[in-house]
Structure formats: structure tokens, C-alpha cells
Amino acid sequence: MTGLQFSVIRVIFILTQLSKVTTTNCGRESSIHGMMLRGHTFKTLEAKSLSECVQECNEDDKCQSLNLVPLKDICELNKRTKEARPEDFVTNKECLYVRRWKKRVPLGSIPELPAESCAEIKRSEGAAMRSGGFWIQSSVNSGKASLVNCDVGESNDIDECKSRSLHGCHSDAVCHNTVGSYKCTCKEGFFGNGKTSCSPVGCVGYKWFTEADRRRSFPANEIKCDRLKERSWYRFSEESGTKMATTCVPPYRCNTHAPSWLNGLHPEEHEGIVTRQVCFHWSNHCCHFTTIIRVRNCGSFYTYELGPINLCHIRYCGE
């Protein structure tokens, strides 16, 4: 007997077996010749016959269907069916595709077999699906699944914002559910893309006050004035001190006529951005001139949002 004759006999034998399998089981699921489900195989093993491959599938809760390559003794166990993933059901002349019928675990009903969406479960289970909790694969962590309510009568959308494992928003961002997806926006007082970054406003990208003559004790050797051109965040550092002066500064200090001081407490870190009054001492009055600024505690330092003041000679002073 030639090799070709032997191969033909094997194929005929396998097809006969397949006919017996589907007929014995009331014809609930039939094999499809020349087709396979691509991209959803979770286990590949050697199988000398279709019945052996079917048995392997029936013994694994994750198995939803199988691809059999008779001439190569290859059995592929799939975690999806062609109904769940019709776009991946493709032609392959060497293959037989069989959907599992015996005690098949419904997609999404156990954490080991999570679905990607409620819509995928509906496609997989059809009219047999009932509203309730199903395991849905996390879009953030591929190794985790969350129990999500799927309502047969509602849309196919999942509210990813109900569980941190289903969305990838930053811890300082707010998740907003949309149809088929979600959006992340940084909380008030933070900026960034909402997913990989949400930085505190004022704690990055600020400008520096570092001059020694900004200290509250520095005499007015040469009179200077802060002519800020635009509103921006500033931080005191190095020779200028670590923060804005917090008590009334005598005039002719900080190398200016009317030095500044913060009329109010610096905020705690959890307070975020706060509004404070800044006073400028002049003419024997600690608050002869005033302006309103915003202040933020960035943990190890403070920043101040300052804007243009059409007045001279005044200056922001540190301590």
C-alpha cells in the first residue's frame, strides 16, 4: 500500500468517526470541513483520532471548540467558538472544525474563561444567554478578570468605569464611560492625558526665584521691582529661601520699596490649590497694597501662581 493510499484511508476513517460522533450526540453540532478558528488556541496536542481530540476538549472547561488536522495528528483546543469570533473563522483545507456540545461551559461564566465584552457573550451563547454576572477580561491587565453585569435587554456596552481592573485611568483621574470604550480626565488641580500621567498643577513646569536679595532680611541696596509679564507658577529655592515670607516684612527690605508677605497659612498637601492674599508693606501699613494669588503644597515645597501687577516698586520676598 502506497503512502497516498494510506493517507486517503485515514481521512475516510476519520470522517466516518466524525459522522458517528455527531450522529450519536443527536446532531447538536456538526463538523465543518476545510475551516478552522484562527488565533484562539490555548492548547495544542497530538491526537490520533477525532474522538481522542473531542475527549481532550470535553475534559477541559476552557475548551469551546477544536481544530483537527487529521493528516498531521494535530488537535487544537480553542477558547472561543466561531459564533463568538466569526471574523476569525477562516478557510484551511487541512482542518476540521468542531464546536464542543457536551457540557460546554458558557463563555464568561467562570473566571478562567473571561469574555472580552457582553456582546461577545451574546454572540457565543445566543438565545441561551441570561442576564446576570459574567467574567470580563480586564483591558488593563491581561491576567485579570472582573465580574460584570450583562443585561440581555440592554446595549452591548460595558461600563468599564465600575471597576479599576477594566479601565486604565490614572489614580488622579476620573473615568467616564462611553459606548464601547471609556475616557480618562485628570481630576481638578491635575493635568495630563488621564491614563499614564496626571501631574499636580503647579508642581511641575514652574519658574524659580533663587536670588539672595529676595530674602526678607536683605536690605534695599538697589531698588528692584517684579515686572511679571504673564501669570505663571513660581517656587522659592536656594538663596531666596524655601517659601514666601509669612509675616509682615519691613519696608526697604528684599531689595525693594514694598516687600511682600503671605497673609494666611500655607496649605496642607491634601488641600490642593488654595487662594491666598499677598500683602505689600508700605507707608507704615503691612497691607498697603494687596493681590490675590493661588498657592499649592507639592509635598516638599510650595509653589505660587503669580500674575502681572502694574505697580512699582514691589517684590515677592522669601524666607
C-alpha positions, 0 to 999 in steps of 0.5 A, a space after each residue: 500500500 502506497 503512502 497516498 493510499 494510506 493517507 486517503 484511508 485515514 481521512 475516510 476513517 476519520 470522517 466516518 468517526 466524525 459522522 458517528 460522533 455527531 450522529 450519536 450526540 443527536 446532531 447538536 453540532 456538526 463538523 465543518 470541513 476545510 475551516 478552522 478558528 484562527 488565533 484562539 488556541 490555548 492548547 495544542 496536542 497530538 491526537 490520533 483520532 477525532 474522538 481522542 481530540 473531542 475527549 481532550 476538549 470535553 475534559 477541559 472547561 476552557 475548551 469551546 471548540 477544536 481544530 483537527 488536522 487529521 493528516 498531521 495528528 494535530 488537535 487544537 483546543 480553542 477558547 472561543 467558538 466561531 459564533 463568538 469570533 466569526 471574523 476569525 473563522 477562516 478557510 484551511 483545507 487541512 482542518 476540521 472544525 468542531 464546536 464542543 456540545 457536551 457540557 460546554 461551559 458558557 463563555 464568561 461564566 467562570 473566571 478562567 474563561 473571561 469574555 472580552 465584552 457582553 456582546 461577545 457573550 451574546 454572540 457565543 451563547 445566543 438565545 441561551 444567554 441570561 442576564 446576570 454576572 459574567 467574567 470580563 477580561 480586564 483591558 488593563 491587565 491581561 491576567 485579570 478578570 472582573 465580574 460584570 453585569 450583562 443585561 440581555 435587554 440592554 446595549 452591548 456596552 460595558 461600563 468599564 468605569 465600575 471597576 479599576 481592573 477594566 479601565 486604565 485611568 490614572 489614580 488622579 483621574 476620573 473615568 467616564 464611560 462611553 459606548 464601547 470604550 471609556 475616557 480618562 480626565 485628570 481630576 481638578 488641580 491635575 493635568 495630563 492625558 488621564 491614563 499614564 500621567 496626571 501631574 499636580 498643577 503647579 508642581 511641575 513646569 514652574 519658574 524659580 526665584 533663587 536670588 539672595 536679595 529676595 530674602 526678607 532680611 536683605 536690605 534695599 541696596 538697589 531698588 528692584 521691582 517684579 515686572 511679571 509679564 504673564 501669570 505663571 507658577 513660581 517656587 522659592 529655592 536656594 538663596 531666596 529661601 524655601 517659601 514666601 515670607 509669612 509675616 509682615 516684612 519691613 519696608 526697604 527690605 528684599 531689595 525693594 520699596 514694598 516687600 511682600 508677605 503671605 497673609 494666611 497659612 500655607 496649605 496642607 498637601 491634601 488641600 490642593 490649590 488654595 487662594 491666598 492674599 499677598 500683602 505689600 508693606 508700605 507707608 507704615 501699613 503691612 497691607 498697603 497694597 494687596 493681590 490675590 494669588 493661588 498657592 499649592 503644597 507639592 509635598 516638599 515645597 510650595 509653589 505660587 501662581 503669580 500674575 502681572 501687577 502694574 505697580 512699582 516698586 514691589 517684590 515677592 520676598 522669601 524666607 
